[in-house]
């Protein structure tokens, strides 16, 4: 057995202590098969089967299109990347595992964190990651379910997922909280589900800001100037006090096909990245994940801030999730300038600058490696909420965030807000502390990346041009393109 350092990128480190509770505002579950086998109402089973169905091999959308569903078989012979990042994992380890492929079945099982499905395992992993409380969010359904066409099937599935999520959180109701999945295919069903889940104690409902079915989720006015389809949705958020969670995701490359018949069209700004990358002639494939998260958030937020949208819904609270945060100050500054410049063209009354409205009603999630955000901590102190993004491949624990904040010089009082206080204020949750000391390094199997070998490999990968001869001698040049 070998031990692995846990300072965020390999190597040993002094173990940290914390004097405040940490709230993880955006972590994930891997949409378990039990949602379909146990929680879908038997009377709705065939309807859901023709809407969005998953088995142990894949998921089927609209009864005809095979999509990723999160099962291990989706990624074989690779590890499952949406169950990978957890206690004392870091990007160097994850990259090294990629170059150890193919992993054995036993190795693949070892690196799959069971907390992605099992709440008891999650609590153990939260303790190791320095997380006291967490908001859990689904995974692959965020990408594909918005394209489900049948509104009745969408309602049945949303109810099944939310019922499963509520039971998942019963394992530790003072630690585990779930965001509600909403059937946006029907605003009437969405309003019903907001009220139903709010009554069950859910603190947030999720919206993916894309044009999946030709109805972008900002349509608050109808053609004649009356209330639009989503006006009732935002009113329901206000009435219940639930937080509107704007959760972005990679743009599906088949987005146009998933959107149904007719002419191909873009459904997410992230598709522009993929399309432009395909025509550059550069051999390295350009994935929508490079900018899709940020583009979706910015495309939703800019018209909201410039139009006076938030003045129309003054009690609405918004969380921008999964989109990083370093872009926000420049975006707010730009929106303030445009807001003043085009004041005469604004159709909705607005009494606040975009930055003022954001600071009063919105929060934004950040991750552990966002050093530019930490350097601007005064701008983010009261609006930023930390997310581990576990168990997705780029997730990280709270200790790595604290270590980087300490290096930058972020005061402990500000760290307490950024790593928990702001999220609990947003979700109206009482603080609870369950872990206050970083654990010792986990004892790992001998094959697991760690120690000097990992550090040397990571140094080579950091500058492949400089180290190309040494990498070629080791047979590692394939890593230079990664």
Secondary structure, 3 states (H helix, E strand, C coil): CEECCCCCCCCCCCCCECCCCCEEEEEECCCCCHHHHHHCCHHHHHHHHCCEEECCCCEEECCCEEECCCCHHHCCCCCCHHHCCCCCCCHHHHHHHHCCCCCCHHHHHHHCCHHHCCHHHHHHHHHHHCCCEEEEECCHHHHHHHHCCCHHHHHHHHHHHHHHHHHHHHHHCCCEEEEEECCCCCHHHHHHHHHHHHHCCCCEEEECCCCCCCCCCCCCECCCCCECCCHHHHHHHHHHCCEEEEECCCCCCCHHHHCCCCCCCCCCCHHHHHHHHHCCCCCCCCCHHHCHHHHHHHHHHHHHHHHCHHHHCCCCCEEEECCCCCCHHHHHHHHHHHHHHCHHHCCCCCCCCHHHHHHHHEEEEECCCCHHHHHCHHHHCCCEEECCCCCCCCCCCHHHHHHHHHHHCCCHHHHHHHHHHHHHHHHCCCCCCCCCECCCCCEECCCCCCHHHHHHHHHHHHCCCCCHHHHHHCCCHHHHHC
